[in-house]
Amino acid sequence: MIHCELIAPVGDLLRRHTGAFPDKVAYEDRHRAVSYAALNDVTAKLAGHLQDHGLQPGDAVAILLPNSVDWVESCLAIVRAGGVAVPISFDATEHEVAYRIEDADCKAIFVAAAKLDMTRQLQQKYPALKTVVVAGETEQAASALALHQLRAAVPQSDPRDDADIDRASFIIYTSGTTGRAKGVLLSQRGMLWVSAACWAPIAGLSVDDRVLSPLPLFHSYALNLSVLGILAVGASEYILDKFSTSETIRLLNSGEFTVFPAVPTIFHYLLEAARADPGCRFPGLRLCLSAGAIMPAPINREFEERFGVMLLDGYGITETSTMVTLNWRSGTRVMGSCGLPLPGLNARIVDPLTGNDVVAGEEGELIVRGPNVMLGYHNKPEETAKALKDGWYLTGDLARSDRSGYLTITGRLKELIIRGGQNIAPAEVEEAVCAFAAVLDCAVVGAPHEHLGEVPVVFVVPRPEVSLVEAELLAHCKERLSTYKLPHAVHVVAEIPRTGSGKIIRYQLRDRLKN
């Protein structure tokens, strides 16, 4: 059942596919495509150049690029050089980028020309960030290495291609309940194990597939499936730089693609468009995959009926190299559930107070153990100790299981807000809001949203005798937060409900939204 041959060093996988089908397109975007032979050659050169410029084994390298073939080549090259890839959202603010570079102690960065000025400023603050590889029209900038030139030039060093696939090769930042992003340490083995236990045997992803991916590559879901999963099985993929309903429909209508991974929000948008255009069909598409947020059963059912293609819902988290469960293509499926635990992965639902297993049908905290569980949180031993107990990862998510083992996520012990598959820590938004001069106190909760699942809204206590202008507050937040984290509404209140120890009683605020 588990395809163990897919669990191998990145360099080995590239050489394997180069020998089998050198001219086959591996990854493509709207600008260019790269074959497996070219990908093997280019990533080996980029890895060698990184080593020539002083990258040592275990050094962190940031990726600040939009979705592209450049992104994939950079990531694989970092791993082949023995480095640790640190993907950063291309839409991240300078504050968010700076935190990740400092926390991971990045020694190098792959950056788009549009972000080069910001990178120069960050270098002044963090002198350890010595090597800059820039993609784009300003590649001749002084002291920066031009990505296109490195692709062509022969380095002095061969790629390390370390056979130790159990070391940390990726740091994926995810927002936690503390509001400070935590760097999740993931290995090649853990990430590729998901391909071996999930994408290949359950989804049937294979060398014959052509995948269309709208997923942001800095997310663990996309890194796992749209980058490493494609490489593991030797499939081919077209990478969208950003999701667009019209462009996605145009490409899927071409009949060129067989697999489409996305988040529930995207499937909702595609359904909306198809309702307006009954002739919208996706010929050739055999399978759709959903993760990142809970898929409503009505949307799942309507999508399958309208397009005649199976849509498999699953559940994953960054700390488990993405996937924990997935519905299967064959056998019984329970709409609204996130499927069965992956083969080889142990999953339990326990009483969060006692740690004892609950009976089928009862709600409890989901905990998991398996080869895909993270190595820990980067530089956060206390957080790691709280999350990992005797090899079990405590997800903080509430779930229940039916007697057949199908899991349904019912809520969260954590206060994380999931907007269209993207995680938002209330405390991070609160930190930005409270930095506004007119705000005395605030609290952020998730409000239901028809398309996105939930969105952040903020309750604000203004400072006495100070005028609070909502537009100015939101403009202040926009300078500090990514767009998806911005509050959708501002509610002015007299006080924030708190416990005796000062913790926010969020459910009381959520109840106010219902009135």
Stockholm file with secondary structure:
# STOCKHOLM 1.0

chainA/1-515         MIHCELIAPVGDLLRRHTGAFPDKVAYEDRHRAVSYAALNDVTAKLAGHLQDHGLQPGDAVAILLPNSVDWVESCLAIVRAGGVAVPISFDATEHEVAYRIEDADCKAIFVAAAKLDMTRQLQQKYPALKTVVVAGETEQAASALALHQLRAAVPQSDPRDDADIDRASFIIYTSGTTGRAKGVLLSQRGMLWVSAACWAPIAGLSVDDRVLSPLPLFHSYALNLSVLGILAVGASEYILDKFSTSETIRLLNSGEFTVFPAVPTIFHYLLEAARADPGCRFPGLRLCLSAGAIMPAPINREFEERFGVMLLDGYGITETSTMVTLNWRSGTRVMGSCGLPLPGLNARIVDPLTGNDVVAGEEGELIVRGPNVMLGYHNKPEETAKALKDGWYLTGDLARSDRSGYLTITGRLKELIIRGGQNIAPAEVEEAVCAFAAVLDCAVVGAPHEHLGEVPVVFVVPRPEVSLVEAELLAHCKERLSTYKLPHAVHVVAEIPRTGSGKIIRYQLRDRLKN
#=GR chainA/1-515 SS CCCGGGCSCHHHHHHHHHHHCTTSEEEECSSCEEEHHHHHHHHHHHHHHHHHTTCCTTCEEEEECCSSHHHHHHHHHHHHTTCEEEECCTTCCHHHHHHHHHHHTEEEEEEEGGGHHHHHHHHHHCTTCCEEEEESTTTTCTTCEEHHHHHHSCCSSCCCCCSCTTSEEEEEEECCTTSSCEEEEEEHHHHHHHIIIIITTTSCCCTTCEEEECSCTTSHHHIIIIIIIHHHHTCEEEECSSCCHHHHHHHHHTTCCSEEEECHHHHHHHHHHHHHCTTCCCTTCCEEEECSSCCCHHHHHHHHHHHCCEEEEEEEEGGGTEEEEECCSSSCCCTTSCCEECTTCEEEEECTTTCCBCCTTCCEEEEEESTTSCSEETTCHHHHHHHEETTEEEEEEEEEECTTCCEEEEEESSCCEEETTEEECHHHHHHHHHTSTTEEEEEEEEEEETTTEEEEEEEEEECTTCCCCHHHHHHHHHHHSCGGGSCSCEEECSCCCBCTTSCBCHHHHHHHHHC
#=GC SS_cons         CCCGGGCSCHHHHHHHHHHHCTTSEEEECSSCEEEHHHHHHHHHHHHHHHHHTTCCTTCEEEEECCSSHHHHHHHHHHHHTTCEEEECCTTCCHHHHHHHHHHHTEEEEEEEGGGHHHHHHHHHHCTTCCEEEEESTTTTCTTCEEHHHHHHSCCSSCCCCCSCTTSEEEEEEECCTTSSCEEEEEEHHHHHHHIIIIITTTSCCCTTCEEEECSCTTSHHHIIIIIIIHHHHTCEEEECSSCCHHHHHHHHHTTCCSEEEECHHHHHHHHHHHHHCTTCCCTTCCEEEECSSCCCHHHHHHHHHHHCCEEEEEEEEGGGTEEEEECCSSSCCCTTSCCEECTTCEEEEECTTTCCBCCTTCCEEEEEESTTSCSEETTCHHHHHHHEETTEEEEEEEEEECTTCCEEEEEESSCCEEETTEEECHHHHHHHHHTSTTEEEEEEEEEEETTTEEEEEEEEEECTTCCCCHHHHHHHHHHHSCGGGSCSCEEECSCCCBCTTSCBCHHHHHHHHHC
//
